[in-house]
Amino acid sequence: MREGNPGQFLMLWIPGVDEIPLSILSAGNGQVQFTVKAVGDATRHLQALKTGDLVGVRGPFGNSFTETRGRVLFVGGGTGTAPCCSWQSA
């Protein structure tokens, strides 16, 4: 996966279960972090995975954002708030 930024998302494929979009919390150095809450079949399976289990990743998709001046208001819901938490003002 190439570098991702807050505001973008990836598609995570859980073999035999589903493919779901996840907001990127942070990415770099060959790793990606995202926030997951077990609310459905796919996220429950995802949280049950063990080290070495296979998943597929596509992305990142979408647009990132940066704001370096003025006041900023972030609005997000659920785990879609991850990019808001990882954004830092300059």
mmCIF file of the C-alpha atoms, coordinates in Angstrom:
data_MODEL
# 
_entry.id   MODEL 
# 
loop_
_atom_site.group_PDB 
_atom_site.id 
_atom_site.type_symbol 
_atom_site.label_atom_id 
_atom_site.label_alt_id 
_atom_site.label_comp_id 
_atom_site.label_asym_id 
_atom_site.label_entity_id 
_atom_site.label_seq_id 
_atom_site.pdbx_PDB_ins_code 
_atom_site.Cartn_x 
_atom_site.Cartn_y 
_atom_site.Cartn_z 
_atom_site.occupancy 
_atom_site.B_iso_or_equiv 
_atom_site.pdbx_formal_charge 
_atom_site.auth_seq_id 
_atom_site.auth_comp_id 
_atom_site.auth_asym_id 
_atom_site.auth_atom_id 
_atom_site.pdbx_PDB_model_num 
ATOM 1  C CA . MET A 1 1  ? 0.000   0.000   0.000  1.00 0.00 ? 1  MET A CA 1 
ATOM 2  C CA . ARG A 1 2  ? 1.249   3.470   -0.758 1.00 0.00 ? 2  ARG A CA 1 
ATOM 3  C CA . GLU A 1 3  ? 1.223   6.139   1.915  1.00 0.00 ? 3  GLU A CA 1 
ATOM 4  C CA . GLY A 1 4  ? -2.242  7.143   3.121  1.00 0.00 ? 4  GLY A CA 1 
ATOM 5  C CA . ASN A 1 5  ? -3.422  10.302  4.806  1.00 0.00 ? 5  ASN A CA 1 
ATOM 6  C CA . PRO A 1 6  ? -6.236  11.300  7.160  1.00 0.00 ? 6  PRO A CA 1 
ATOM 7  C CA . GLY A 1 7  ? -9.437  11.758  5.171  1.00 0.00 ? 7  GLY A CA 1 
ATOM 8  C CA . GLN A 1 8  ? -8.715  8.782   2.921  1.00 0.00 ? 8  GLN A CA 1 
ATOM 9  C CA . PHE A 1 9  ? -9.987  5.237   3.315  1.00 0.00 ? 9  PHE A CA 1 
ATOM 10 C CA . LEU A 1 10 ? -9.046  1.723   2.310  1.00 0.00 ? 10 LEU A CA 1 
ATOM 11 C CA . MET A 1 11 ? -11.055 -1.313  1.338  1.00 0.00 ? 11 MET A CA 1 
ATOM 12 C CA . LEU A 1 12 ? -10.295 -4.298  3.562  1.00 0.00 ? 12 LEU A CA 1 
ATOM 13 C CA . TRP A 1 13 ? -11.221 -7.753  2.251  1.00 0.00 ? 13 TRP A CA 1 
ATOM 14 C CA . ILE A 1 14 ? -11.826 -10.514 4.767  1.00 0.00 ? 14 ILE A CA 1 
ATOM 15 C CA . PRO A 1 15 ? -11.778 -13.779 2.748  1.00 0.00 ? 15 PRO A CA 1 
ATOM 16 C CA . GLY A 1 16 ? -15.081 -15.623 2.842  1.00 0.00 ? 16 GLY A CA 1 
ATOM 17 C CA . VAL A 1 17 ? -16.776 -12.787 4.721  1.00 0.00 ? 17 VAL A CA 1 
ATOM 18 C CA . ASP A 1 18 ? -16.904 -9.361  3.047  1.00 0.00 ? 18 ASP A CA 1 
ATOM 19 C CA . GLU A 1 19 ? -14.995 -6.308  1.870  1.00 0.00 ? 19 GLU A CA 1 
ATOM 20 C CA . ILE A 1 20 ? -15.497 -3.159  3.938  1.00 0.00 ? 20 ILE A CA 1 
ATOM 21 C CA . PRO A 1 21 ? -14.321 0.477   3.798  1.00 0.00 ? 21 PRO A CA 1 
ATOM 22 C CA . LEU A 1 22 ? -12.237 1.720   6.737  1.00 0.00 ? 22 LEU A CA 1 
ATOM 23 C CA . SER A 1 23 ? -11.096 5.278   7.466  1.00 0.00 ? 23 SER A CA 1 
ATOM 24 C CA . ILE A 1 24 ? -7.315  5.603   7.743  1.00 0.00 ? 24 ILE A CA 1 
ATOM 25 C CA . LEU A 1 25 ? -6.128  6.750   11.153 1.00 0.00 ? 25 LEU A CA 1 
ATOM 26 C CA . SER A 1 26 ? -2.462  6.846   10.113 1.00 0.00 ? 26 SER A CA 1 
ATOM 27 C CA . ALA A 1 27 ? -0.149  5.179   7.605  1.00 0.00 ? 27 ALA A CA 1 
ATOM 28 C CA . GLY A 1 28 ? 3.561   5.035   6.958  1.00 0.00 ? 28 GLY A CA 1 
ATOM 29 C CA . ASN A 1 29 ? 6.622   2.803   7.118  1.00 0.00 ? 29 ASN A CA 1 
ATOM 30 C CA . GLY A 1 30 ? 4.687   -0.078  5.546  1.00 0.00 ? 30 GLY A CA 1 
ATOM 31 C CA . GLN A 1 31 ? 1.972   -0.011  8.217  1.00 0.00 ? 31 GLN A CA 1 
ATOM 32 C CA . VAL A 1 32 ? -1.561  1.320   8.321  1.00 0.00 ? 32 VAL A CA 1 
ATOM 33 C CA . GLN A 1 33 ? -3.732  1.975   11.370 1.00 0.00 ? 33 GLN A CA 1 
ATOM 34 C CA . PHE A 1 34 ? -7.500  2.222   11.469 1.00 0.00 ? 34 PHE A CA 1 
ATOM 35 C CA . THR A 1 35 ? -10.240 2.151   14.097 1.00 0.00 ? 35 THR A CA 1 
ATOM 36 C CA . VAL A 1 36 ? -12.746 -0.708  14.114 1.00 0.00 ? 36 VAL A CA 1 
ATOM 37 C CA . LYS A 1 37 ? -15.841 -1.282  16.207 1.00 0.00 ? 37 LYS A CA 1 
ATOM 38 C CA . ALA A 1 38 ? -17.431 -4.752  16.035 1.00 0.00 ? 38 ALA A CA 1 
ATOM 39 C CA . VAL A 1 39 ? -20.942 -3.853  14.869 1.00 0.00 ? 39 VAL A CA 1 
ATOM 40 C CA . GLY A 1 40 ? -21.560 -6.374  12.100 1.00 0.00 ? 40 GLY A CA 1 
ATOM 41 C CA . ASP A 1 41 ? -20.468 -9.697  10.678 1.00 0.00 ? 41 ASP A CA 1 
ATOM 42 C CA . ALA A 1 42 ? -17.379 -8.341  8.884  1.00 0.00 ? 42 ALA A CA 1 
ATOM 43 C CA . THR A 1 43 ? -16.058 -6.295  11.796 1.00 0.00 ? 43 THR A CA 1 
ATOM 44 C CA . ARG A 1 44 ? -16.636 -9.158  14.232 1.00 0.00 ? 44 ARG A CA 1 
ATOM 45 C CA . HIS A 1 45 ? -14.648 -11.472 11.947 1.00 0.00 ? 45 HIS A CA 1 
ATOM 46 C CA . LEU A 1 46 ? -11.958 -8.816  11.591 1.00 0.00 ? 46 LEU A CA 1 
ATOM 47 C CA . GLN A 1 47 ? -11.526 -8.496  15.346 1.00 0.00 ? 47 GLN A CA 1 
ATOM 48 C CA . ALA A 1 48 ? -11.320 -12.291 15.659 1.00 0.00 ? 48 ALA A CA 1 
ATOM 49 C CA . LEU A 1 49 ? -8.387  -12.567 13.207 1.00 0.00 ? 49 LEU A CA 1 
ATOM 50 C CA . LYS A 1 50 ? -5.040  -13.737 14.524 1.00 0.00 ? 50 LYS A CA 1 
ATOM 51 C CA . THR A 1 51 ? -1.500  -12.834 13.534 1.00 0.00 ? 51 THR A CA 1 
ATOM 52 C CA . GLY A 1 52 ? -0.747  -14.380 10.145 1.00 0.00 ? 52 GLY A CA 1 
ATOM 53 C CA . ASP A 1 53 ? -4.384  -14.574 8.976  1.00 0.00 ? 53 ASP A CA 1 
ATOM 54 C CA . LEU A 1 54 ? -4.955  -13.380 5.419  1.00 0.00 ? 54 LEU A CA 1 
ATOM 55 C CA . VAL A 1 55 ? -6.712  -10.121 4.518  1.00 0.00 ? 55 VAL A CA 1 
ATOM 56 C CA . GLY A 1 56 ? -6.680  -8.067  1.338  1.00 0.00 ? 56 GLY A CA 1 
ATOM 57 C CA . VAL A 1 57 ? -6.142  -4.308  1.185  1.00 0.00 ? 57 VAL A CA 1 
ATOM 58 C CA . ARG A 1 58 ? -6.973  -1.914  -1.660 1.00 0.00 ? 58 ARG A CA 1 
ATOM 59 C CA . GLY A 1 59 ? -6.390  1.795   -1.535 1.00 0.00 ? 59 GLY A CA 1 
ATOM 60 C CA . PRO A 1 60 ? -6.010  4.366   -0.302 1.00 0.00 ? 60 PRO A CA 1 
ATOM 61 C CA . PHE A 1 61 ? -9.019  5.996   -1.921 1.00 0.00 ? 61 PHE A CA 1 
ATOM 62 C CA . GLY A 1 62 ? -10.593 9.412   -1.475 1.00 0.00 ? 62 GLY A CA 1 
ATOM 63 C CA . ASN A 1 63 ? -9.094  12.798  -0.786 1.00 0.00 ? 63 ASN A CA 1 
ATOM 64 C CA . SER A 1 64 ? -7.006  13.798  2.168  1.00 0.00 ? 64 SER A CA 1 
ATOM 65 C CA . PHE A 1 65 ? -7.109  17.242  3.678  1.00 0.00 ? 65 PHE A CA 1 
ATOM 66 C CA . THR A 1 66 ? -4.823  19.810  5.213  1.00 0.00 ? 66 THR A CA 1 
ATOM 67 C CA . GLU A 1 67 ? -5.686  23.126  6.760  1.00 0.00 ? 67 GLU A CA 1 
ATOM 68 C CA . THR A 1 68 ? -2.969  25.435  7.983  1.00 0.00 ? 68 THR A CA 1 
ATOM 69 C CA . ARG A 1 69 ? -4.800  28.649  8.787  1.00 0.00 ? 69 ARG A CA 1 
ATOM 70 C CA . GLY A 1 70 ? -7.947  29.862  10.445 1.00 0.00 ? 70 GLY A CA 1 
ATOM 71 C CA . ARG A 1 71 ? -10.390 27.930  12.564 1.00 0.00 ? 71 ARG A CA 1 
ATOM 72 C CA . VAL A 1 72 ? -11.429 24.425  11.555 1.00 0.00 ? 72 VAL A CA 1 
ATOM 73 C CA . LEU A 1 73 ? -14.609 22.520  12.393 1.00 0.00 ? 73 LEU A CA 1 
ATOM 74 C CA . PHE A 1 74 ? -14.586 18.742  11.950 1.00 0.00 ? 74 PHE A CA 1 
ATOM 75 C CA . VAL A 1 75 ? -17.832 16.815  11.764 1.00 0.00 ? 75 VAL A CA 1 
ATOM 76 C CA . GLY A 1 76 ? -17.766 13.025  11.768 1.00 0.00 ? 76 GLY A CA 1 
ATOM 77 C CA . GLY A 1 77 ? -19.654 10.063  13.114 1.00 0.00 ? 77 GLY A CA 1 
ATOM 78 C CA . GLY A 1 78 ? -18.797 6.582   14.264 1.00 0.00 ? 78 GLY A CA 1 
ATOM 79 C CA . THR A 1 79 ? -15.386 5.308   13.251 1.00 0.00 ? 79 THR A CA 1 
ATOM 80 C CA . GLY A 1 80 ? -15.399 7.940   10.481 1.00 0.00 ? 80 GLY A CA 1 
ATOM 81 C CA . THR A 1 81 ? -14.055 10.285  13.142 1.00 0.00 ? 81 THR A CA 1 
ATOM 82 C CA . ALA A 1 82 ? -10.619 8.628   12.911 1.00 0.00 ? 82 ALA A CA 1 
ATOM 83 C CA . PRO A 1 83 ? -9.247  11.193  10.432 1.00 0.00 ? 83 PRO A CA 1 
ATOM 84 C CA . CYS A 1 84 ? -10.391 14.009  12.718 1.00 0.00 ? 84 CYS A CA 1 
ATOM 85 C CA . CYS A 1 85 ? -8.449  12.534  15.617 1.00 0.00 ? 85 CYS A CA 1 
ATOM 86 C CA . SER A 1 86 ? -5.244  12.109  13.653 1.00 0.00 ? 86 SER A CA 1 
ATOM 87 C CA . TRP A 1 87 ? -5.205  15.589  12.075 1.00 0.00 ? 87 TRP A CA 1 
ATOM 88 C CA . GLN A 1 88 ? -2.808  18.083  13.617 1.00 0.00 ? 88 GLN A CA 1 
ATOM 89 C CA . SER A 1 89 ? -2.683  21.807  13.030 1.00 0.00 ? 89 SER A CA 1 
ATOM 90 C CA . ALA A 1 90 ? 0.532   23.341  11.752 1.00 0.00 ? 90 ALA A CA 1 
# 
